[in-house]
Structure formats: structure tokens, C-alpha cells
């Protein structure tokens, strides 16, 4: 299987959800999913702050991506469309140095 397609990743997550019947066993509860995403962000943070290395960081980021894809399934929205709509807006933003670090955001004047 090619690992280059968004649709293939989404299909793999759909298959995982179906295998465990997430739709009927609480796995699509958005509060639960948000808690899992917060947990994964903590694990990403630990990978970085504790110097656990690129392999650990990449695994934790993959966990978060899988949860994000699953959340788009659970909440029934097209994450691919949402990504490109948001990316289009982000590309129009200007950057600003804040406390020595570049921030790209919607800044108030």
C-alpha cells in the first residue's frame, strides 16, 4: 500500500474505528477525543523537553495525527478541506517577532 495519500491514511483510521466499533462504544465522543489529544500533546512535549529523540517525537506526532483524522471521522467533517481553507488564510498573514521568536498570527493593530 502506498503511504502517500491523505485518503489512504483516512481509510486506515476509518478501518481502525470500524474494527473497534468506536461509533457505538464511546470512541467518537468528542470530549473523550479532546482529552486523548491533550494527552498526546503532553507526550510530544515530554519527547522534546526530555530529549527522547526523533523516533519518539515522530511516534507521538503520528499518534496525534491519527487522533485528528479520527476526530474528523467522529465529528463528520472533511479535515483535508479544513486544512486547505486554513492554510490559505495562514499564508496571507504577516509575521511579527514577539519575545525574540517569530509569530505568524492575526495580530490586533
N, C-alpha and C positions, 0 to 999 in steps of 0.2 A: 504494500500500500504506500502510495506517495504521501509524504508528511508535509506537503507544501500548501495545502488548501484549507482555507478557513472552513469551508463546508465539510471537509473530511474531519476536521477537529470537532466541529459541532455535531456531526453524526456520531462520532465516537463517544461524546458526552451524552448524547441522547440515548445511545445504546446502554451506557452505564446506568443512566436514570431508569430506563426500562427494566434492566436486569434486576435492579433492587426495588422496583415499583415505587420510586420516590413520589410520584404524583398521589399515591394512595397511602403512603406511610409517613408523611410529615416532611419528606425531603424537599418539598417545594415551598415550605413555609418561609416567607421572606425574612422574618425576624431571626429564624434559625440560620438562614444562609448568611445574613449580615454578621451574626456572631462568628460563624466559621471564617468569614473573610477577615474579620478583626483578628482572629487567632492566627491566620496565615500571615497577616501583616506583622504581627509580633514575631513570628518565626523568621520572616525576611529580615526584620530589624536585628534579631539575635544573630543571624548569619553574618550580617555586616558588622555589627558592633563587637562581636566576639571573634571576628576574623576566621570564620569557619570555612572560608574558601569559596571559589566559584562554583564548584559542583553542588555544594549545599545551597548556595544562593539560587542557582538555576532551578533546583528541585522545588524550592519553596515558591519561587515565582511561577513555576508550572502549576503548582497546587492552586495558587491564586487565580491563574488564567482559567483552569478547569472550573473553579467555583464561579468565576464571572460568566463563562459560557453557560454553565448550568443555571445561573440566575436568569440569564436571558431566556432560557427554556422555561423555567418556572414562572417567570413574570410575563411570558409571551410577548417579547419584543425582539426586534432584529438588531442585535449588537453590532453587526457589520455596518448597517445603515447609520446607527447612532455614532459609531466610531468616525465614519467619514464626515458626517454632519458636524461633529465636534471638532475634528481635525481641521476642517475648512475654516471654522471660526478661530481656532487657536493660531493658525498660520497668519491671520490678519493682525494679531496682537503685537504690540511693541514690548521690548524687554526693558527692564529697569534694574539697576544694581541696588539691592537692599541688604544692608549689613555685609557688604563685600561679596554678595552672591547674586548672580543674575536671576531675576524672577521674570517670568513671562505670564502676565495675568491681565485681567480687566482692572486697571488702576483707576481710582477716582482722581479727578484733577485737583 
